[in-house]
Amino acid sequence: MVYEIMKSKFRIFLESLIISVLILIIGFSLGLFVEAYRTNKIVDYYKDYEIQALDLKLQNYYFQIMDKSSCEEAIEQNFIFADDIYTQGLVLEKYEEANQISDDLFREKKRYVLLKTELWLNSLLLKDKCSEPFDTIVYFYSGDPKNSALVAQQKVLSNVLRTVKENKGNKVILLPIAGDLKLKAVDLQRRVYDVTTLPTVMINEKVILEGFHTVEEIESYLKK
């Protein structure tokens, strides 16, 4: 009788153990699948911009040779491109927050930052050729912050700049650019405009605002 009871208890224990192990394996496998899916999604997003990078380069050549009669159409296309990149950047930001960035993803992120830098240079060319038709806001931030205080500050500032962009629409091109990824093109621009602190907001390549600033402060430096 005692033997049967012990045997029954052992069987229940063994069945429970097997079920627990199976649940653990399934949960672990599902977690790996979800992380792999998110990672691949980010890589796909970044790779899509390789074609757009070539498109931007060709646009740059066109902007150099066009005359002022083409300004309106060129500016419209530049804004479409800028808004698309900015919107996709918000999606990528959410994916990044849910992942630990791997070396592969970090390389893709560098490509994306270079794309935005090229868009900025195109915008400068248009502003010069077309008599300053819009504002540019370049947001230099830390792409690999080491402390939670900086992360929190940058999130708040990003929300402020998003509000400015929503308020101004197609009067402003907003370009968030990671300033500490050791990219020569970005480092050169930081030296040219004497940007030494992250985060920093630069308005129309003239006004340098370090640290946090309100929507009202930033908008006060824009064209009315």
HELIX and SHEET records of a PDB file:
HELIX    1   1 VAL A    2  ILE A   65  1                                  64    
HELIX    2   2 LYS A   68  SER A   70  5                                   3    
HELIX    3   3 CYS A   71  GLU A   97  1                                  27    
HELIX    4   4 ASP A  103  LYS A  129  1                                  27    
HELIX    5   5 SER A  148  LYS A  168  1                                  21    
HELIX    6   6 GLY A  169  LYS A  171  5                                   3    
HELIX    7   7 LYS A  184  VAL A  192  1                                   9    
HELIX    8   8 VAL A  215  GLU A  219  1                                   5    
SHEET    1   A 4 VAL A 172  ALA A 178  0                                        
SHEET    2   A 4 ASP A 135  TYR A 141  1                                        
SHEET    3   A 4 THR A 200  ILE A 203 -1                                        
SHEET    4   A 4 VAL A 207  GLU A 210 -1                                        
END                                                                             
